[in-house]
Amino acid sequence: MSPIPCPACSRFLPDSPTSCPGCHLPLTGPDALRLWRVDQSLAALQRERTELIAALRAQGVSAPSVPAPADEAEQTIAPAGEPFPGATTAARRTWTTQQTLLAIGVLLVLVAGSIALAIAWFRIGIVGQLLVMGGFTAAATVASLVLSRRRLPSSAEALSLVAGGLLLLDVAAARRFGLAGLDSFDGRSYGAVTGLLAAIVLAALHRSDRRIAGFALLSLTAASLGWAGVVAFADHASGVAALALGGAVLFGTLHLVVPASFGLTRRAATGPAAGWTAFSAVTAAVGALGAGLDALSSSTTADLAGPVVHGLTADGLVSVAILSTLAVAGAVVVRRVVAVRAARLGTRAAVRADWTARALTGDWRALGVVAVVASVAGPTAVLGLALQLGAFWAAVLAVVAAVAGTALVVARSRTTSLGVAWVEAQAGATLGVLVVVCAVEASRPATTIALTATALVAATAAVHRPTWRAAASAVGAVASVGAAALTGSMFSDTASVLAAATAGAAFVAVALLRRAEPEEAPLAVVGHLAVFGALGAALGAALGDGVVIAVLAVIALTGAATAVLRPHLRPLATATTTLASVSALWLGGGLVGPRSQWVLLAAAALGLAGLAQWRRHRTEELVLGGLAVLVAVTAVVVAVDRSWPHAAALAAAAYGLVAVGYAALPHRRAVVTVAVVALTAAVWVELWDGDVTTLEAWTLPLAAFLLAAGLWSHRELGDHSWLTAGPGLAVALLPSTLFTTVDDGLARPLVTVVAAVAVLVLGALRRWQALVVLGAASAVVVTLTQLLPYAVLLPRYLTLGALGVLLLAVGARYEQRRADARQAVSWLASMS
């Protein structure tokens, strides 16, 4: 029998079979030959699978997904309707125990090598030094390559880092200890040359075995260190920025022209390119802004009045030119890369999805750095140039930027590409920077021109870019208000405040007309902020009551219009209008005289109460009523403060009567509380003015008002004596009862106990619990306070004997007394 089984039933076949003896499957012909080949391929794949599982178990790690080589990945196009494979986020790699141990071993070996090299360098001579410098490095390199071929990637990577680290260490030590006279070379030149040579050597090692990524990464690191030596030759910020930009171009060129056989060295070159790009932008910004700030600090007040250049320097201009180059070149690079990827992936939407999913990995990370640098470099260049030129030329640049931005928005009104949006955003950022420069220079005409230009561009964008309408409307409104305020400030502070208030009111009006449009909310917010800002400026600058009244009138008008046209904002708008109107009346009355001022305030409270009654059952009723109470309290307090007690009492009484009338309306009985407070305040003010000190003169009026209010509201409160009669009787009895403990007279205790007994009897007859409890408590307290002084004077045996007899009587009939107490409690609880 042949050891070969049947592919269908797994029965062993005879020698030279034509069919299976078990399942009779034909085994001759082209189909059978094809089946034989498929079985052989499956057997080979199974053997390879078993070997891979064994290798992975030996490593102690899970099998990671192996990405395709760069050249193959770039030629792969996803089928139509399928997502791009690269758009999925790769799983994050974690350090295994083996990798951790290897990393620690690498570190320890490098440290030990450094110490041994430092100690033995002068003892081993030139030959020993050469052996140390070349032997160990070569040994680590060879060992790394051998381990990689034996499928031990982690160990190979670790030794590659050792080899690369030893190479860089040997290069640095050779000059440090003067090997072969290398200490005679300049440090910058030596670093540049040796760094680039080491990069070439390491790149060649990676090319020999592209599975070892350490050589590629160390090659790029050495190249960056070498180029840092070149950059060190520059003396000024502009020179450093220029050489750094050259490094970015160099690494970018390497990424494009180096053959694909260099593997990761070629692919990862975008990382150093992005790093040098960012470093170039930072140093150029330092140079441009430093020159601008120096020019600003050396300028005088006279320089702000005309077309005078503060101070241009070569370093500053070169820095500005480098920033401009970074902005333009960065935008071109981003656009080119996106176009290439779009052609490869099919659509720009796929590019955006891929970039979003892998923003912090691979080439997308480097391209993201370039995009950020390009976005920031343009406005920074404009800022540095404007600071060097001065406010006048900053305003000119603002006009030019506004014209260019407006033309671009109008010309590309139907284009929604990210490139056009980026250019328009750059124009907007440029205008913002120029406005800031003009403001810092404290030049009102220049700032006004810049703000006006910004407002025009924002208005154009709001018209031609529907998606930007809300933001553009807000920016345009802010710029317009600022320009109006600055224009007015050229004449006087009053004109500035009125101009800002007028502009704010205009934007509120436009917002009310643009109902349910995107720009409605931004314009309304900016308009109201402008008006209230004008009010704050008028108060802060003490411009006079007339100006404040005018601004308050504007606030009242805008609030009234909002209340009418926007029902959902009516309560807030009503409160704003009311407060502004009352404040304007107060200030207007102050222009006539203090009495007229107070009369207007007092009348305003009555008017607000009338408006609250008119707007009954609407949302603004509560707002108007609350403000009426607030204004009424203010009027009474002002009258008392100005020593007008009779006027204060009269006003409080009037407010109380108005509150009584309001409480008589259906479902408004709770307002009677305001009436009680107001009428009591009227009585108390007169008592205070008359220096009345009798306690009952202060408590009985309040008790009477509370009792009247409670009895009047018995239908709303129900048959609850504690709510209807309890508050009034408590105020009437309790203060007098407590005062009897320190009162030596006879009139107050006698009257109090008589009143308490009367209340107790009335409560028992009407079955009102509050009257019974309050009357009994008051009578008992008064009786005890009157008997205690005499009880103290009695002989001790009489006091003790009486207490003993009382206890005997209670004890003898304890059950009966207990039943009587329960019956009394039940009787009291049954009352209302």
Buried (B, 14 or more C-beta within 10 A) or exposed (E): EEEBEBBEEEEBBEEEBEBBEEEEBEBEEEEBEEBEEEEEEEEEEEEEEEEEEEEEEEBEBEEEEEEEEBEEEEEEEBEEEEEBEBBEEEEEEEEBEBBEEBBEBBEEBBEEBBEEBEEEBEEEEEEBBBEBBEEBBEBBBEBBBBBBEEEBBBBBBBBBBBBBBBBBBBBBBBBEBEBEEBEEEEEBEBBBBBBBBBBBBBBEBBBEBBBBBBBBBBBBBBBBBBBBBBBBEBEBBBBBBBBBBBBBBBBBEBBEEBEEEBBBBBBBBBBBBBBBBBBBBBBBBBBBBBBBBBBBEEBEEEBBEEEBEBBBBEBBBBBBBBBBBBBEBBBEBBBEBBEEBBEBBBEBEBBBBBBEBBEEEBBBBBBBBBBBBBBBBBBBBBBBBBBBBBBBBBBBBBBEBBBBBBEBBEEBBEEEEEBBBBBBBBBBBBBBBBBBBBBBBEBBBBBBBBBBBBBBBBBBBBBBBEEBBBBBBBBBBBBBBBBBBBBBBEEEBBBBBBBBBBBBBBBBBBBBEBEEBBBBBBBBBBBBBBBBBBBEBBEEEEBEBEBBBBBBBBBBBBBBBBBEBBEEBBBBBBBBBBBBBBBBBBBBBBEEEEEEBBBBBBBBBBBBBBBBBEBBEBEBBEBBBBBBBBBBBBBBEBBBEBEBBEBBBBBBBBBBBBBBBBBEEEEBBEBBBBBBBBBBBBBBBBBBBEEEEEBBEBBBBBBBBBBBBBEBBBEEBEEBBBBBBBBBBBBBBBBBBBBBEEBEEEEBBEBBBEBBBEBBEBBBEBBBBBBBBBBBBBBEBBBEBBEEEEEEEEEEEEEEEEEEEEEEEEEEEEEEEEEEEEEEEEEBEEBE
